[in-house]
Structure formats: structure tokens, C-alpha cells
Amino acid sequence: AAQALGRGGGVQGRATGLLGLPWLRQPQSLLAHAEHCRARCEALVQEAVAMPASAAVLHKVDQISESLCSALDVASLVSAVHPDPEWGEAAASASTMVGTTMARLNTDRRLNDALLRVKTSPSVRAALSEEQARFVELLLAEFEADGVHLPEQSQARVHALQGRIAGLGSSYMSALTREGAPSQPALSNLASAALDGGDGPLWVPSALVSALPASVGAALARHEGLVLLPDEESVTAAVLKWCPNERLRKAVFHRMHSVATGANLGTLAELLDARLDLARELGFASHTQMALAYGRVAGSEGEVTSFLSLVEDSTRDKLDAELLEMAAAKRSGRLGFGGGSSALGGWDVPFLTGALKASRWQVDSREISQYLELESALAGLSGLVSSLFGLSLHEQSLDYGEVWAPSVRKFALVDLALGSQPIGHIYLDLFKRALKMPINATFTVSAGARRHPAETAVSERAGPGGVLNEQAPLALPTVAIVCSFPGADEGAAEGARGSLRLLAHADLLTLYHEFGHALHALLGRTEMQHLSGVRGPLDFVECPSLLFERFASDWRVLRRWATHVRTGERIPEALVANMHKSTGHFVGYDTAVQTLYARTDLCFHGSSPPSRDSTAAVKALHERAFGPKLPWVDGTNWHANFGHFVSYSGGYYSYLWCRSLSAQLWHERFAEDPLSSSAGADLRRGLLEPGNARVPTAMLRDVLGGQDLSTEPLLRELSGSGTLAPHPDEL
């Protein structure tokens, strides 16, 4: 498997722009490109509306979609990852410009009418392929959802609200990247910080954080026996999990959920109100009702809440028993608690669950990491896709100016049946650094689709300054996987080829999850890029990525590459088996957290969102989920630090929903043989290549051999009678 990565890497050859785009050499190019995208789309609109009803109209409309999506995706990626604020500001402005163009075109009656002519012409409609007919139906639904049927005055309000929502979402997300001036080294008052979070990042005695994993502790600033704990999620999560001193954990918990995020509460309130106003303007009672009306697998909010209730019912008894177990363990004092009380608090749960799992199952995530070295993990991914799909990963050399940070790498995805010719490219930006958004996400730079002549994307064919070059070659589908793993510093080539990087198992799950998204985007072979890869329903596109997580926890997959970094021993089957048992140990609590997130999201986007006092609403939902055994912590507001409210508005249930879909796929097709080339071929042809060109439920049934969809595999896992796949937050 290690050889499957091929050779390459490093920087050499000609100079180019970011992402290999010749036009993207300076921040201003993003703005020029956004303006060019607007002009190009208007020209395409003129062409589309002048054409007689035919499939050619659909191809022209798809070009408009691709131009907009490509420009917006590139700008969004640059905004999230570029270390230069000038680039970030230009990318944010470009995103706004493209978003404005998109909002205007989404209510363009000329385009809507052109599509209607195709739909209502019997001879034309009869000649359409299944994908083309679906494209027409989905696009018309999207036009309706954006208010194309409304009078001009109402459309103007819709456009204004859409712009406001985009701006508020950007502000909310920007606040999650907290880059403040370094504080002066001075011992923090933990007693005070444990009550209100303190008035700045915490300086604590180094002895209090000695239990932190080396990858976290080595990156912390130190001064004369003190250690600075920055307001970064990776650091605070590690402290909560590993440090026994309760006063420290309580202080960090408060900072994580109050001081560092409280300013976002106002932004969240405005965002919820704006989304409700938009839904009402479009004739819906709530934002969730609007979201479910167009393009979701779930048919109604009632179907979603019934599903969540089934999940909660399957784990309620486990949750009660687990909370009692945690409380008893804390009272016993046998886990090394120091400086705290006997009552169970939210700051105790990560430490207690980790310690109890390790004690009962002899599983220590730091020991597991010794088998999970990054280069071996990448080779293992290459070996996995080779077995399943006949694909391979090969690292590529970089041109000057192609990437935005020294640790970014580029891989070609090669179809072995076609020789050594790449069928797509993947950029890997895995490590946290200053000014990088703390996210785990996959950005589609260009989608995988069977394009017709002269239908290349503007962003792929634009020359310097955003001027279109009609002779430029078509770029391969390209994605960027962006993670926030600890271990690489800004300006250093940490994480580059040959470096030693040990992954936590949670990081490995995240890598496999995002790789599932990447494959979905790169392997798309749709006629219309608008239907390619992850451009599908929110409660379907997480299915391949959640399925891929399961391969990262299967010993039959891990044993092919996971060896101890010092001894070379293959990861023991017993260790992986205990890891699975450990994962299921607190499945009640873990599931309750996920359903709490989903119900909070539905509450926030209902007909009466609690924008005036969102914290009171979240407290009530917390008490419904956990009761008195795990009291709400007054003064905290985790919902002000939850980026999914921006990107998954009314749709966070999709994670559990897609987890159910992936559980059925796993148990029916891969559990017996996770390296089955037959199952892999069916998954590729039946689910990954079609993207959204077919109805998702029909694709799933085909891969399942005609079986109806069922929640039973997931419910069996949650109740303890099936094999449970870990979630990234569970180890």
C-alpha cells in the first residue's frame, strides 16, 4: 500500500496561480473573476432564452450553474484557508459578489420560462434522458424556492434577505476563528475562571497539563513554568479529555462555551430572524418547512422528528445508566480527580468517559495513535480505494504559487484501468494554523461531470485577471480537503512529505469522512455538473462519507497499513475489538448529544425561533435530553460556537439520518468483506458516479440489491446488538 502513493511532492517547475489556476495570482484576481463571472452568466442567459426548447437549453443553464458554483467554491476555499488577510478579505468580497449574482439569477423569469418551455413541450420532454428530466424538475423547484413567482417588490425583499443571511452567516463563522493578541504571562485565577471563564486566555502551571498528548502540549506557549491555553477547540477539547484537575477543566469549559463565544449570540438572533422572514416571504411557516419542501430525502418535519424519537427511544435506558456510572465514578475519586466537587458537570464528561473506557477496555487513544502515522494512513487510503474501486493515490509535485501554505500537498487520483492518467486531483490541508478557519470540510474546486464541447467552467478557462481563454484545456475535477489537526505551525513545512505525524483515531475518522466526500465529488460522471457529486440533498450527501468512516475502524482494513511507529508491530485485532467495545460504552450519551443538536437546530428554524433568548431554549432542550443527572451549566452558550447552524440550517438531523443509510449499506454490502471489489464497484456505479442525477432512494435501493430502506441496522447498533461505527468525537 505504501508504494501506491507513488512519487512526487515538493515544489518545482513553472509558476502558476493558486490551485493551478493561471489567473489566480493576486487577491484582486478574485474580484475581477467575480465580475467576469457576472458578465459571462448574463451572456449565457441571453443565449439560453433565445434558443428553441431543446436539451441544449439545459446545457446552457448548466454552464451558468457551473460558472457560479466554481467561482463561489474557489472564493470560499481561499477565504477559509489563506494566511494572508488581504487574500481573505478579497475572497469574502468575491463570495458576496458571486452570491449577489446567484441570487438575482435564481429569480430570473427568463431562465425559469426557458426551462418551462422544455418541460411543457411534449416532443422535447419525451426525448430527454432521465438525468435531463430530473435536471429540469430540480431547477424549476429551485427557482420556485427562491421566489421566481413573486412580484418584483417581494423579489427585492427576498434578495435583500438572502444577502443579509449570507453576511450574518459569514460574521458568525468568522467569530469562531479567535485570533487575539498574546496575553502577558501571568498565573490565571482558576477559581474565578471556573465561574465565568475569566477575562483572557488562561496561563496555568505546566504540571496541570502534563497529561496532554504530546502533539497538543508541544505546540503550547510556555514561560517560567506556566503554559498558555489558547481559545482553540483542539486545545480545550484535549484539556477536557485528559487533564484530571476539575477546576482547570471547569475554567476551560466556561471559556469554551461563554466568554469566547458570547458575542455571537446577537449575530445568531439576527440570523434566525432573517431566515424566518425569508421563509415567510416565500410562503412558508418556518425555515425548516421551506428547507424540507425542496430537495430533501425526508418529506416533512414530522418524519424527521419521528426518526429522532426512534433514535432516542433506542438509547434512553443506556443514557440513564451511563450518567449514573459517570456520577458514581466521580464520587469514588478513583480516577484521579483533583480540586473539584462531587456533582457531575458538563466539564466532567469528556474526562470521565475517556477514563472509564480506558479502564474497562484497556483502550488508551494515545496508544492507538502510535499505530496511526499519517504517511501510512494515506498509503492505507490508497490501498483501500485500490481494492474497492481500482483507484490509486499518487502525490504530485507542486508548481510555484499553487498552494497557500507550505504544509499543503497535492495528490492525483488515478484509475488503474486507464493506466497512469489522473482522473482527479486532491489538495490536502490537514493542520491548523493562524488565520485558518477551524473546520473539517471538503471544497469542490471543479466537479466531476461529462461536459459537452465548449461547456467548460469559467474558473477553469479564465486567463490572467479573469479574462476567458477559449483555448485553455479542461481542468480535471479537483477538491481540497481541509482539516484542523494539531501539529503544524504557521510558516513551517510541518506535515510535508516524510514528516512524522501521529493521528488520533478521531483524526483518522475525520480524514476518511472527508475522503468519502472527495470521492463523491471526483468520481461524478453526470451529464450536468449541477447534479454531480456532493451537489445533492443535504440528508443524502453525508451517506458516502459516513460509510467511509467505518473502514477506518475495521481491523481487516487497518491491519494492512497500521503498524506501531517504533516497533513495527501490526495493530492487534484485540486492540481494535476493544476499541469497538469502548465506542459503544457511552453510546447513549453520544447519541443524546447528536439528537440534542438536531432538535436545537429544528427549534431554531421553526415557526417561532427563540431569537430573543436562545440560551433559555437550549437549556430547556438540554434538560429534556439529560434531566437532573447532568444539569445545564448556567452562563454557557455552546450554540454560539456551532458552525453547523450556518451551513446546515434546518438540516443537522442529516448526520443521524445519513448514519442510518450508511449503517444499512455497511451491514448489507461491506460488513462481511470490507475490501469487496464487487461491493465497491456497485457503490461506485450506483451511488458515487450518478451524484444527484437519480432519486437518492432509488440509487440506495439499487446498491442494496432492491431492499427497502430501513432504520433497523442503526437501531440495532445503538441498542447494542450490532457493530457500532465510532463517531469522530467518541475516541
C-alpha positions in Angstrom: 0.0 0.0 0.0 2.9 2.4 0.8 4.1 2.2 -2.8 0.6 3.1 -4.1 1.3 6.7 -3.2 3.8 6.9 -5.9 6.5 9.6 -6.1 6.3 13.3 -6.2 5.8 16.2 -3.9 7.8 19.3 -3.3 7.7 22.5 -5.3 9.2 22.6 -8.7 8.5 23.7 -12.3 6.7 26.7 -13.6 5.0 29.4 -11.7 1.2 29.4 -11.6 -1.7 30.7 -9.6 -3.4 29.2 -6.6 -4.9 25.8 -7.2 -3.1 25.7 -10.5 -5.4 28.4 -11.9 -3.2 30.8 -14.0 -5.5 33.7 -13.3 -5.4 33.4 -9.5 -2.0 35.0 -8.7 -3.1 38.0 -6.6 -6.0 38.9 -4.3 -7.6 41.3 -6.8 -7.9 38.5 -9.3 -10.8 37.1 -7.2 -12.7 40.3 -7.6 -12.0 40.5 -11.3 -13.1 37.0 -11.7 -16.3 37.6 -9.8 -17.1 40.4 -12.1 -16.2 38.4 -15.2 -18.5 35.6 -13.9 -21.4 38.0 -13.7 -20.8 39.2 -17.3 -20.3 35.7 -18.5 -23.5 34.5 -16.9 -25.5 37.3 -18.3 -24.2 36.4 -21.8 -25.2 32.8 -21.2 -28.7 33.8 -20.1 -29.1 35.7 -23.3 -28.1 32.7 -25.3 -30.3 30.3 -23.3 -33.5 32.3 -23.5 -33.1 32.9 -27.3 -32.8 29.1 -28.0 -35.8 27.0 -29.0 -36.9 24.4 -26.5 -34.4 21.5 -26.5 -31.8 19.7 -24.4 -29.3 22.4 -25.5 -31.1 24.9 -23.3 -30.4 22.7 -20.3 -26.7 22.5 -21.1 -26.6 26.3 -21.4 -28.3 26.7 -18.0 -25.9 24.2 -16.5 -23.0 26.3 -17.8 -24.4 29.2 -15.8 -24.6 27.0 -12.7 -21.1 25.8 -13.1 -19.7 29.3 -13.6 -21.4 30.4 -10.4 -20.5 27.3 -8.3 -16.9 27.2 -9.4 -16.3 30.9 -8.7 -18.1 30.7 -5.3 -16.3 27.4 -4.3 -12.8 28.9 -5.1 -13.6 32.1 -3.2 -15.0 30.1 -0.2 -11.9 27.9 -0.1 -9.5 30.8 -0.2 -11.4 32.7 2.5 -11.2 29.6 4.8 -7.5 28.8 4.4 -5.4 31.6 3.2 -3.0 33.0 5.8 -2.8 36.5 4.2 -5.7 38.7 5.4 -5.7 40.6 2.1 -6.5 37.3 0.3 -9.1 36.5 2.8 -10.8 39.9 2.5 -10.8 39.7 -1.3 -12.2 36.2 -1.2 -15.0 37.3 1.2 -15.8 40.2 -1.1 -15.8 37.9 -4.2 -18.1 35.5 -2.4 -20.5 38.3 -1.8 -20.3 39.5 -5.4 -21.0 36.0 -6.8 -23.7 35.4 -4.2 -25.4 38.6 -5.4 -25.3 37.4 -9.0 -26.5 34.0 -8.0 -29.5 35.4 -6.0 -30.5 37.6 -9.0 -30.3 34.8 -11.5 -32.2 32.4 -9.2 -35.3 34.7 -9.7 -34.7 35.4 -13.3 -38.1 34.7 -15.0 -36.4 34.4 -18.4 -34.5 31.3 -17.3 -37.5 29.9 -15.5 -39.6 30.3 -18.6 -36.9 28.7 -20.8 -37.0 25.7 -18.6 -40.8 25.6 -18.5 -40.8 25.6 -22.3 -38.6 22.5 -22.3 -40.9 20.8 -19.6 -44.2 21.6 -21.4 -43.1 20.7 -24.9 -44.3 17.0 -25.3 -41.9 16.1 -28.0 -38.9 17.7 -26.3 -39.7 16.3 -22.9 -40.2 12.8 -24.4 -36.6 13.0 -25.8 -35.0 13.9 -22.5 -32.9 11.4 -20.7 -33.8 10.5 -17.0 -31.0 12.8 -15.9 -32.1 15.7 -18.1 -35.7 15.4 -17.0 -34.6 15.4 -13.3 -32.4 18.5 -14.0 -35.4 20.3 -15.3 -37.6 19.4 -12.3 -35.0 20.2 -9.7 -34.0 23.6 -11.4 -37.7 24.7 -11.6 -38.2 23.7 -8.0 -35.1 25.8 -7.0 -36.4 28.8 -9.0 -39.7 28.4 -7.1 -37.9 28.1 -3.8 -36.1 31.4 -4.5 -39.4 33.2 -5.3 -39.3 33.5 -9.1 -43.1 33.5 -9.0 -43.2 36.6 -6.6 -43.9 40.2 -7.7 -40.8 42.4 -8.1 -41.2 44.1 -4.8 -41.3 40.8 -3.0 -38.3 39.5 -5.0 -36.3 42.6 -3.9 -37.1 41.7 -0.3 -36.0 38.1 -0.9 -32.7 39.3 -2.5 -32.1 41.6 0.5 -32.8 38.9 3.0 -30.6 36.4 1.2 -27.8 38.9 1.2 -28.3 39.6 4.9 -28.4 35.9 5.8 -25.1 35.4 3.9 -23.5 38.3 5.7 -24.6 37.2 9.1 -23.5 33.6 8.4 -20.1 34.9 7.4 -19.9 37.0 10.6 -20.9 34.1 12.8 -18.3 31.8 11.2 -15.5 34.5 11.4 -16.0 34.8 15.1 -15.1 31.2 15.5 -11.6 32.0 14.5 -10.4 33.8 17.6 -7.0 35.4 16.9 -6.2 37.8 19.7 -3.1 39.5 20.8 -0.9 37.3 23.0 -1.6 37.9 26.7 1.2 38.6 29.2 2.4 35.6 31.1 0.7 35.7 34.5 -0.9 32.9 36.5 -4.7 32.9 36.0 -7.2 32.7 38.8 -8.8 29.4 38.1 -11.3 29.7 40.8 -12.7 32.9 39.2 -12.4 31.5 35.7 -14.3 28.3 36.7 -17.2 30.6 37.5 -17.2 32.9 34.4 -14.4 31.9 32.1 -12.0 34.6 33.1 -11.1 37.8 31.2 -8.5 36.3 28.9 -6.7 33.1 27.7 -5.6 31.0 30.7 -2.0 30.8 31.9 -1.7 27.7 34.2 1.0 25.8 35.9 2.6 23.3 33.4 2.0 20.4 35.9 -1.8 20.8 35.4 -1.5 19.9 31.7 1.2 17.3 31.8 -1.3 14.6 30.8 -2.0 16.3 27.4 -0.9 14.3 24.3 2.5 15.3 23.1 1.1 16.7 19.8 -1.0 19.2 21.8 1.3 20.0 24.6 4.4 20.6 22.4 2.5 23.4 20.5 1.6 25.4 23.6 3.4 28.6 24.6 5.4 28.3 27.8 7.0 30.8 30.2 8.7 30.1 33.5 6.7 27.1 34.5 3.4 28.5 33.0 1.5 27.3 29.9 -0.8 29.3 27.8 -4.1 27.6 26.9 -5.4 29.5 23.8 -9.1 29.6 23.0 -8.8 26.9 20.3 -11.2 24.0 20.1 -8.5 21.4 19.7 -6.7 22.6 22.9 -9.8 23.0 25.0 -11.1 19.6 23.9 -7.8 18.0 24.8 -7.8 19.6 28.3 -11.3 18.5 29.0 -10.5 14.9 28.0 -7.0 14.4 29.5 -6.5 16.8 32.5 -7.7 15.4 35.9 -7.8 18.8 37.7 -11.5 19.7 37.8 -11.0 23.4 38.5 -8.9 23.7 35.3 -11.4 21.8 33.3 -14.3 23.8 34.6 -12.5 27.1 33.8 -11.7 25.8 30.2 -15.3 24.6 29.8 -16.6 28.1 30.7 -14.2 29.8 28.3 -15.1 27.4 25.6 -18.9 28.0 26.0 -19.2 31.5 27.2 -16.5 34.2 27.2 -15.0 33.2 23.8 -18.3 32.9 22.0 -20.9 35.1 23.8 -20.6 37.9 21.2 -22.1 35.5 18.6 -25.4 35.3 20.4 -26.6 38.6 18.8 -25.5 37.5 15.4 -27.3 34.2 15.8 -30.5 36.0 16.9 -30.4 38.2 13.8 -29.7 35.2 11.6 -32.7 33.2 12.9 -35.0 36.2 12.4 -33.8 36.8 8.9 -34.3 33.2 7.9 -37.8 33.2 9.3 -38.5 36.4 7.4 -37.2 34.8 4.2 -39.4 31.7 4.7 -42.5 33.8 5.3 -41.8 35.9 2.3 -41.7 32.7 0.2 -45.0 31.5 1.7 -43.7 29.1 4.4 -44.4 29.0 8.1 -40.8 28.2 9.0 -37.3 27.9 7.6 -37.3 24.2 8.3 -40.6 23.7 6.4 -39.1 25.6 3.5 -35.9 23.6 3.5 -37.7 20.3 3.6 -40.1 21.3 0.8 -37.3 21.3 -1.8 -34.6 18.7 -2.4 -34.5 16.7 0.8 -35.0 13.0 1.2 -37.1 13.5 4.3 -40.5 14.6 3.3 -41.6 16.6 6.4 -40.6 17.8 9.8 -42.9 15.2 11.3 -40.9 12.5 9.5 -37.7 13.9 10.9 -38.9 14.2 14.5 -40.3 10.7 14.4 -36.9 9.4 13.3 -35.2 11.3 16.1 -37.7 9.9 18.6 -36.9 6.4 17.4 -33.2 7.0 17.9 -33.8 8.5 21.4 -36.0 5.6 22.5 -33.4 3.1 21.4 -30.8 4.6 23.8 -32.8 6.2 26.6 -32.1 3.4 29.1 -28.4 3.3 28.2 -28.2 7.1 28.7 -29.6 6.9 32.2 -27.2 4.1 33.2 -24.2 5.9 31.7 -24.9 9.1 33.6 -25.2 7.1 36.8 -21.9 5.4 36.0 -20.2 8.7 35.5 -21.6 10.2 38.7 -20.5 7.2 40.7 -17.0 7.2 39.2 -16.6 10.9 40.1 -17.8 10.4 43.7 -15.5 7.4 44.2 -12.4 9.6 43.4 -10.6 6.6 41.9 -9.9 8.3 38.5 -7.5 10.9 39.9 -9.8 13.9 40.3 -8.3 16.9 41.9 -9.6 20.2 43.1 -13.3 19.7 42.5 -16.8 18.8 43.8 -18.8 15.5 43.8 -21.6 16.7 41.5 -21.4 15.7 37.8 -20.8 18.7 35.5 -20.5 19.1 31.7 -16.8 19.6 32.1 -16.5 16.2 33.6 -18.0 14.1 30.8 -15.0 14.0 28.3 -12.6 13.1 31.1 -14.8 10.5 32.7 -15.9 8.8 29.6 -12.3 8.6 28.3 -11.0 7.3 31.7 -13.8 4.8 32.2 -13.4 3.4 28.6 -9.6 3.1 29.1 -10.1 1.4 32.5 -12.7 -1.1 31.4 -11.5 -1.9 27.9 -7.7 -1.1 28.2 -8.0 1.4 25.4 -5.9 4.5 25.5 -6.3 6.7 22.5 -2.7 7.9 22.8 -1.6 4.3 22.4 -3.8 3.8 19.4 -2.2 6.8 17.9 1.1 5.0 17.9 -0.3 2.8 15.1 -1.8 5.7 13.1 1.1 7.5 11.4 -0.1 10.0 8.7 2.0 8.7 5.7 1.0 5.1 6.4 -2.6 6.3 6.8 -2.5 7.9 3.3 -1.0 4.8 1.9 -3.7 2.8 3.5 -6.4 5.0 1.9 -4.7 4.4 -1.5 -4.8 0.7 -0.9 -8.4 0.8 0.2 -9.6 2.6 -2.9 -7.5 0.2 -5.0 -9.3 -2.8 -3.6 -12.7 -1.3 -3.7 -12.7 0.8 -6.9 -9.5 0.1 -8.8 -8.1 3.6 -7.9 -4.8 4.8 -6.5 -3.4 8.0 -5.0 -0.1 9.5 -6.3 1.5 12.5 -4.7 2.2 15.3 -7.2 4.9 17.9 -7.5 3.6 21.5 -7.0 4.2 24.5 -9.2 5.3 27.7 -7.6 2.4 29.7 -6.3 0.0 26.7 -6.5 -0.7 26.3 -2.7 -1.3 28.8 0.1 0.8 27.2 2.9 4.0 25.0 3.0 2.1 22.0 4.5 -0.4 21.7 1.7 0.0 18.7 -0.5 -1.5 17.5 -3.8 -2.4 14.0 -4.9 -3.7 12.6 -8.2 -6.5 10.1 -8.1 -5.6 7.5 -10.8 -7.9 4.9 -12.3 -5.7 1.8 -12.6 -7.8 0.5 -15.5 -6.9 3.6 -17.5 -3.1 3.5 -16.9 -1.4 6.3 -15.0 -3.6 9.1 -16.3 -5.2 11.1 -13.4 -8.9 11.3 -13.2 -8.9 14.0 -10.5 -6.8 15.9 -8.0 -7.0 16.3 -4.2 -5.3 19.1 -2.2 -4.7 18.2 1.4 -4.5 21.0 4.0 -4.7 19.0 7.2 -3.2 21.0 10.0 -4.4 24.0 12.0 -2.5 27.3 11.7 -3.1 31.0 12.4 -6.0 32.6 10.5 -7.1 29.3 9.1 -10.8 28.6 9.8 -11.1 25.8 12.4 -13.1 23.4 10.2 -13.2 20.0 8.7 -14.5 20.2 5.2 -14.1 19.2 1.6 -14.3 22.0 -1.0 -15.2 21.1 -4.6 -13.0 23.3 -6.8 -14.3 21.7 -10.1 -16.9 18.9 -10.3 -16.7 15.6 -12.0 -19.1 15.6 -14.9 -19.2 14.6 -18.6 -19.0 18.0 -20.2 -20.2 18.8 -23.7 -17.9 20.7 -26.1 -17.4 24.4 -25.2 -19.0 23.8 -21.8 -16.0 24.3 -19.5 -16.3 26.3 -16.4 -15.3 29.9 -16.3 -12.9 29.4 -13.4 -11.1 26.7 -15.3 -10.7 28.6 -18.5 -10.1 32.1 -17.3 -6.8 33.8 -18.1 -4.9 36.4 -16.0 -7.3 38.9 -14.5 -10.3 36.7 -15.1 -10.3 37.1 -18.9 -11.7 34.0 -20.6 -9.3 31.9 -22.6 -11.3 29.7 -25.0 -8.3 27.6 -25.9 -7.3 26.6 -22.3 -7.5 22.8 -21.7 -10.3 21.4 -19.5 -9.1 21.0 -15.9 -9.7 17.7 -14.1 -12.2 17.6 -11.3 -10.4 18.9 -8.2 -11.2 19.1 -4.5 -9.5 20.4 -1.4 -9.7 18.5 1.9 -9.3 21.0 4.8 -8.9 19.8 8.4 -7.7 21.3 11.7 -5.5 18.6 13.0 -2.9 19.7 15.7 0.8 19.6 14.9 1.9 22.1 12.2 2.9 25.7 12.9 2.3 28.7 10.6 5.2 29.2 8.2 6.8 25.8 8.8 6.7 22.9 6.4 5.4 20.7 9.2 3.3 17.8 7.8 5.1 17.8 4.5 6.2 14.6 2.9 8.4 12.5 5.1 7.5 14.2 8.4 6.4 12.0 11.3 2.8 12.7 12.2 0.7 10.6 14.6 -3.0 10.8 14.2 -5.6 10.5 16.9 -8.2 7.9 15.9 -10.7 10.8 15.8 -8.5 12.5 13.2 -8.3 9.3 11.1 -12.1 9.1 11.1 -12.3 12.7 10.0 -9.8 12.0 7.2 -11.8 9.0 6.0 -15.0 11.0 6.3 -13.7 13.9 4.2 -12.1 11.5 1.7 -15.6 10.0 1.2 -16.8 13.4 0.2 -13.8 13.8 -2.1 -14.5 10.6 -3.9 -18.2 11.5 -4.3 -17.1 14.8 -6.0 -14.3 13.4 -8.1 -16.0 10.2 -9.4 -19.1 12.0 -10.6 -19.9 11.2 -14.2 -23.1 13.1 -14.6 -24.0 15.0 -17.8 -24.9 18.0 -15.7 -22.4 19.3 -13.2 -25.3 20.8 -11.3 -26.2 17.2 -10.4 -22.6 16.0 -9.8 -21.1 14.6 -6.6 -22.0 16.3 -3.4 -24.4 18.7 -5.1 -27.3 16.8 -3.8 -29.8 16.7 -0.9 -28.3 17.5 2.5 -29.8 14.4 4.0 -28.1 12.2 1.4 -24.6 13.6 0.6 -23.3 12.6 4.1 -24.1 9.0 3.4 -20.8 8.1 1.4 -18.7 10.0 3.9 -20.2 8.3 6.9 -19.9 4.9 5.2 -16.2 5.6 4.7 -15.7 6.3 8.4 -16.5 2.7 9.0 -13.4 1.5 7.0 -11.2 3.5 9.4 -12.3 1.3 12.3 -12.3 -2.1 10.7 -9.3 -4.3 11.7 -9.3 -6.0 8.3 -8.6 -2.6 6.7 -6.3 -1.3 9.4 -4.1 -4.3 9.6 -3.0 -3.7 6.0 -1.1 -0.5 7.0 -1.4 0.4 10.7 1.9 -0.5 12.4 3.4 0.7 15.6 5.6 3.7 14.9 8.5 2.3 17.0 8.2 -1.5 17.0 6.7 -2.1 13.6 4.0 -4.4 15.1 0.7 -4.5 13.2 -2.2 -3.1 15.1 -3.5 -6.0 17.2 -7.0 -7.4 16.5 -7.8 -7.4 20.2 -7.0 -3.7 20.5 -9.3 -2.8 17.6 -12.0 -5.1 19.1 -11.7 -3.3 22.5 -11.8 0.0 20.6 -15.2 -1.0 19.2 -16.5 -2.0 22.7 -15.2 1.2 24.0 -17.0 3.1 21.3 -20.3 1.5 22.4 -19.7 2.1 26.1 -21.3 5.6 26.1 -23.5 5.3 23.0 -26.5 6.6 25.0 -24.7 9.8 25.9 -23.1 10.3 22.4 -26.5 9.8 20.7 -28.3 12.1 23.1 -25.8 14.9 22.2 -26.4 14.3 18.5 -30.2 14.4 18.9 -29.9 17.5 21.1 -28.0 19.2 18.3 -30.6 18.1 15.8 -33.6 19.2 17.9 -31.9 22.6 18.7 -31.5 23.2 15.0 -35.1 22.4 14.3 -36.2 24.6 17.2 -34.0 27.5 16.0 -35.5 27.2 12.5 -39.1 26.6 13.5 -42.1 28.9 13.2 -41.2 30.7 16.4 -37.4 30.8 16.7 -36.2 31.8 20.2 -34.0 34.6 18.9 -34.7 36.8 21.9 -33.4 34.2 24.4 -31.8 31.3 22.5 -30.0 30.2 25.6 -33.2 29.6 27.6 -34.5 27.4 24.7 -31.3 25.4 24.5 -31.3 25.0 28.3 -34.9 23.5 28.1 -33.8 21.1 25.3 -30.7 20.1 27.4 -32.9 19.3 30.4 -35.3 17.3 28.2 -32.4 15.3 26.9 -30.4 14.7 30.2 -32.7 15.6 33.1 -31.2 16.3 36.5 -28.4 13.8 36.2 -26.4 16.2 34.0 -27.5 19.7 34.9 -27.3 22.6 32.5 -24.3 24.9 33.2 -25.6 28.4 33.7 -23.7 31.1 31.9 -22.7 28.9 28.9 -23.9 29.1 25.3 -22.4 26.3 23.1 -24.9 27.3 20.4 -22.9 30.5 19.8 -19.9 28.3 18.7 -21.6 25.8 16.4 -20.9 26.4 12.8 -23.4 23.8 11.6 -26.2 26.3 12.3 -24.8 28.3 9.3 -24.3 25.5 6.8 -26.9 23.0 8.0 -29.8 25.3 8.9 -32.8 23.1 9.5 -30.7 20.1 8.4 -28.5 18.9 11.2 -30.6 15.8 11.5 -28.9 14.8 8.3 -26.0 13.4 10.2 -28.1 10.8 12.1 -30.3 10.3 9.0 -27.3 9.5 6.8 -25.8 7.5 9.5 -28.8 5.3 9.3 -28.4 5.0 5.5 -24.7 4.2 5.8 -25.4 1.6 8.5 -27.6 -0.3 6.2 -25.1 -0.1 3.3 -22.3 -1.3 5.5 -24.2 -4.3 7.0 -25.7 -5.4 3.7 -22.7 -4.9 1.4 -19.4 -4.4 3.3 -19.5 -5.9 6.8 -18.7 -9.4 5.6 -15.9 -8.2 3.4 -14.8 -4.6 3.7 -12.4 -4.9 0.7 -15.0 -6.4 -1.7 -14.3 -5.2 -5.2 -17.9 -6.3 -6.2 -19.5 -4.1 -3.5 -17.1 -1.3 -4.3 -18.0 -1.4 -8.0 -21.7 -1.3 -7.2 -21.1 1.6 -4.8 -19.1 3.5 -7.5 -21.5 2.9 -10.3 -24.7 3.0 -8.3 -24.1 5.9 -5.9 -20.9 7.9 -6.5 -20.9 8.3 -10.2 -24.6 9.3 -10.6 -24.3 12.0 -7.9 -27.8 13.6 -7.8 -28.8 12.5 -11.3 -31.1 9.9 -9.9 -33.5 9.9 -7.0 -31.3 9.1 -3.9 -33.6 6.5 -2.5 -33.7 4.7 -5.8 -29.9 4.7 -6.0 -29.6 3.3 -2.5 -32.1 0.5 -3.2 -30.1 -0.5 -6.3 -26.9 -0.7 -4.3 -28.8 -2.7 -1.7 -30.0 -5.2 -4.3 -33.5 -3.9 -4.3 -34.1 -3.8 -0.5 -36.3 -1.1 1.1 -34.5 1.4 3.2 -34.7 0.7 7.0 -33.6 2.2 10.2 -33.2 -1.2 11.9 -29.4 -1.6 11.3 -28.7 1.7 13.0 -31.2 1.0 15.8 -29.6 -2.4 16.4 -26.2 -0.8 16.6 -27.4 1.8 19.1 -29.2 -0.8 21.3 -26.1 -2.9 21.5 -27.0 -5.8 19.3 -24.9 -4.7 16.3 -21.4 -3.5 15.5 -21.2 0.2 16.2 -19.1 2.5 14.0 -17.3 5.2 16.0 -18.1 8.9 15.6 -15.1 11.3 15.4 -15.9 12.8 18.8 -16.1 9.4 20.6 -12.4 8.5 20.9 
